[in-house]
């Protein structure tokens, strides 16, 4: 009989384990679960799920604890099934297939795959994020332009569902067995159909040997609205033109921008490795840098600062500074962009990040270069990620410590985001949201409950090509009693 660890409200560990990384949740003692069940293998997870369902409690699932909304920690009278101790990374042979348990942290996945098999995943950059939630929502990282999304490599899954009689059923699914459930679990996000306990990969890309890195810094102090627009335009135009060429698919870039304070800069972090897994001759990186160097001194007298191109082992670069930060109160939003920035978008960024009348503390916007192999059109038809035409992917973030600031910080984020997507660059029926010819909506791994105000919110995350009705049919078949639900789960 499986014997997981059960932590209830009388246990001294409860106050620590009831929380995830976003300290806004649980919103209060009344919203917290009654217990946390920590499971070490798939048998313990199945047994825990059966007991929770039989008791009439709501189960929520946690692998790494990085859910951006209240889908897990806010579970009054329910139970969190924590799978973080189910964290094996192994393989049937050095050539595969490979298995990654849902509770494995990405940093541990990278190290084990590299050291044992010289393989890797094109997954995220935060060491502590759990594989279960990350992969279920798509799985994107610095190697995604070169190798595609993580779900593009999944060959099979082990999934626990609950049938109409309340019985837990284990499925081993792939393209020949329960293919609809398999596809639904490849990017639609966790928490709608069941519990994915294990991911299987028939093959995986070889781990790179080395990468070339560089950092570009544009000091904020004297940057004008025109200057910001020129920086954003060069960045967006690169991904819309040269960045589509196969030779550049090994280039990953993240542009980071926050409030204009003394000493702050607009930063672009670059990493490159070619299809052979090495840094090449540096030409791709230098070409990218030269496009921004050409802006000097026009945008301001301080000019661009470049931390020169350096090479180092891929594993070292991947693990360096890749933890997901200390727990904090936070709010997140997202955008897929199919075209470069408009002047209206750039001016909105400038207004909200430089105005003395707008308090933007704690805010940061990360703008990832997207595309390459992640945009393989055929993968929109056999996964649940339809966003396969974007050139940039935006993660809106805001962090603070004091609960008393919650209302102001949430309003700031909502106002900022809504203003960004209001105007003639957005069709009238989609005002306030990134939808229309210029956009591909939002990323379900960065869920934003503000989007629920729009009747078309499922289309923001799942597109308009029939994926959402497909997911609803899978939901009806495999979770007929809606055991697995949240405010943004499949309806």
Beta strands, then each sheet from edge to edge (+ up, - down):
strand 1: 5-8
strand 2: 35-38
strand 3: 59-62
strand 4: 79-82
strand 5: 89-91
strand 6: 98-101
strand 7: 156-162
strand 8: 168-173
strand 9: 195-201
strand 10: 210-219
strand 11: 251-258
strand 12: 265-272
strand 13: 304-313
strand 14: 329-337
strand 15: 363-369
strand 16: 392-400
sheet 1: 1+ 2- 4- 3-
sheet 2: 5+ 6- 9+ 7- 8+
sheet 3: 13+ 10- 12+ 11- 15+ 16- 14+
end
